[in-house]
Amino acid sequence: MKEHQILFKRLVAESLESYQHIRYEWENDENNALSLRILKQNEDGFDVSIYLDNNEITLYTVGGHHEHYSFEESESPEQHIKNILGLVRDLLSNKTRIILKLAGSKVYKVITQAWNGKQWLDEDTSGVLFFNYFGQRSEKILQNNLVDGYPIE
């Protein structure tokens, strides 16, 4: 566990060293798991959190949306962490956005989209099973612009 934490902190420091404007917080919980929360820049953005425990890395965005990435499925811990930091870079850029679908004031669906140079494409969708079906429907688009995104060909 400590080896993964040390490696994770080193790779995060390397990734963020040229982005001094990014605000973030480290935290250790009662189970000695490590988390990093990258704070949104404005109300149109969203926080990105990375939670590292013994077996996996969990990436959290907004509205309860999260993805699990197991160390057991990776060839090397370093490459695994680098791949996830690549996803984080995309989430911090203007090439990725999140659409929140709301019923009343509660989120019932989260859609992550990526820009392909011509249009927004759905990358991932998650939702809740129980929500106020009869509530007033609305949508909110959140997008960060903290780093340069991936190059578009």
C-alpha positions as CSV (number, residue, x, y, z in Angstrom):
1,M,0.0,0.0,0.0
2,K,2.6,2.5,1.0
3,E,4.6,1.8,-2.2
4,H,1.5,2.7,-4.3
5,Q,0.9,5.9,-2.2
6,I,4.5,7.0,-2.6
7,L,4.4,6.3,-6.4
8,F,1.0,8.0,-6.7
9,K,2.2,11.2,-4.9
10,R,5.4,11.3,-7.0
11,L,3.5,11.0,-10.3
12,V,0.9,13.5,-9.2
13,A,3.6,16.0,-8.3
14,E,5.3,15.5,-11.7
15,S,1.9,16.0,-13.5
16,L,1.0,19.1,-11.6
17,E,4.4,20.9,-11.4
18,S,3.7,23.0,-14.5
19,Y,0.1,23.9,-13.3
20,Q,0.7,26.0,-10.2
21,H,-2.8,27.5,-10.6
22,I,-4.5,24.2,-9.8
23,R,-5.7,24.0,-6.2
24,Y,-5.8,20.5,-4.6
25,E,-6.0,18.8,-1.2
26,W,-4.5,15.5,0.1
27,E,-6.2,13.4,2.7
28,N,-5.7,10.1,4.5
29,D,-8.7,8.3,5.9
30,E,-9.1,6.0,8.9
31,N,-8.2,3.0,6.7
32,N,-5.0,4.7,5.6
33,A,-6.3,5.1,2.1
34,L,-5.1,8.2,0.3
35,S,-7.2,10.7,-1.6
36,L,-6.5,13.7,-3.8
37,R,-9.2,16.3,-4.5
38,I,-8.6,18.7,-7.3
39,L,-10.8,21.7,-6.7
40,K,-13.0,23.3,-9.4
41,Q,-11.9,26.7,-10.6
42,N,-15.4,28.2,-10.8
43,E,-19.1,27.4,-10.5
44,D,-19.2,26.0,-14.1
45,G,-16.5,23.5,-13.3
46,F,-16.4,20.4,-11.1
47,D,-14.1,18.8,-8.5
48,V,-12.2,15.7,-9.5
49,S,-11.2,13.3,-6.7
50,I,-8.9,10.3,-6.8
51,Y,-9.1,7.7,-4.0
52,L,-6.3,5.2,-3.7
53,D,-6.7,2.1,-1.5
54,N,-5.0,-1.4,-1.4
55,N,-6.6,-2.8,-4.5
56,E,-7.8,0.0,-6.7
57,I,-8.0,3.6,-7.6
58,T,-11.5,5.2,-7.7
59,L,-12.1,8.3,-9.7
60,Y,-14.9,10.6,-8.6
61,T,-16.5,13.5,-10.4
62,V,-19.9,15.0,-9.6
63,G,-23.4,13.7,-8.8
64,G,-22.0,10.6,-7.3
65,H,-20.4,9.5,-10.5
66,H,-17.3,7.3,-10.1
67,E,-15.2,4.7,-11.8
68,H,-13.1,1.9,-10.3
69,Y,-9.7,0.9,-11.7
70,S,-8.2,-2.2,-10.2
71,F,-4.4,-2.7,-9.8
72,E,-4.9,-6.4,-10.5
73,E,-6.0,-5.6,-14.1
74,S,-2.8,-3.5,-14.8
75,E,0.6,-4.6,-16.0
76,S,2.4,-2.2,-13.7
77,P,1.3,0.1,-10.9
78,E,3.2,3.0,-12.5
79,Q,1.5,2.7,-15.9
80,H,-1.9,2.2,-14.2
81,I,-1.5,5.4,-12.2
82,K,-0.3,7.3,-15.4
83,N,-3.3,6.1,-17.3
84,I,-5.7,7.4,-14.6
85,L,-3.8,10.7,-14.4
86,G,-4.4,10.9,-18.2
87,L,-8.1,10.6,-17.5
88,V,-7.8,13.2,-14.8
89,R,-6.0,15.6,-17.3
90,D,-8.9,15.2,-19.7
91,L,-11.5,15.9,-16.9
92,L,-9.6,19.1,-16.0
93,S,-9.5,20.3,-19.7
94,N,-12.1,21.9,-21.9
95,K,-12.1,18.7,-24.1
96,T,-14.4,16.9,-21.6
97,R,-17.6,18.0,-20.0
98,I,-20.2,16.5,-17.7
99,I,-24.0,16.9,-18.3
100,L,-26.1,16.6,-15.2
101,K,-29.7,15.6,-15.7
102,L,-31.9,16.7,-12.8
103,A,-35.4,15.9,-11.6
104,G,-36.3,18.7,-9.2
105,S,-33.0,19.7,-7.7
106,K,-31.6,16.1,-7.6
107,V,-29.2,14.5,-10.1
108,Y,-30.6,11.4,-11.6
109,K,-28.2,10.9,-14.5
110,V,-24.5,12.0,-15.2
111,I,-23.2,11.9,-18.8
112,T,-19.5,12.4,-19.4
113,Q,-18.7,13.6,-22.9
114,A,-15.5,14.2,-24.9
115,W,-14.9,16.6,-27.8
116,N,-13.6,14.9,-30.9
117,G,-12.9,18.1,-32.9
118,K,-16.4,18.1,-34.5
119,Q,-18.9,17.1,-31.9
120,W,-19.4,16.0,-28.3
121,L,-19.5,12.2,-27.9
122,D,-20.8,10.3,-24.9
123,E,-18.0,8.5,-23.1
124,D,-19.8,7.3,-20.0
125,T,-23.3,7.5,-18.4
126,S,-24.5,6.6,-14.9
127,G,-27.7,7.2,-13.1
128,V,-29.8,6.3,-10.1
129,L,-32.6,3.8,-10.1
130,F,-35.0,5.8,-7.9
131,F,-35.7,9.4,-8.5
132,N,-38.6,11.9,-8.6
133,Y,-39.9,10.9,-12.0
134,F,-42.5,13.6,-11.9
135,G,-40.0,16.3,-10.9
136,Q,-39.3,19.3,-13.1
137,R,-36.6,18.2,-15.5
138,S,-33.5,20.3,-16.2
139,E,-29.9,19.9,-17.2
140,K,-26.7,21.5,-16.2
141,I,-23.4,21.4,-18.2
142,L,-20.1,21.5,-16.2
143,Q,-16.7,21.9,-17.7
144,N,-13.2,22.6,-16.4
145,N,-10.6,24.6,-18.2
146,L,-7.6,24.1,-15.9
147,V,-5.2,22.3,-18.3
148,D,-4.7,21.8,-22.0
149,G,-6.6,18.7,-23.2
150,Y,-5.4,15.9,-25.5
151,P,-4.5,16.9,-29.0
152,I,-7.2,16.5,-31.6
153,E,-6.1,15.3,-35.1
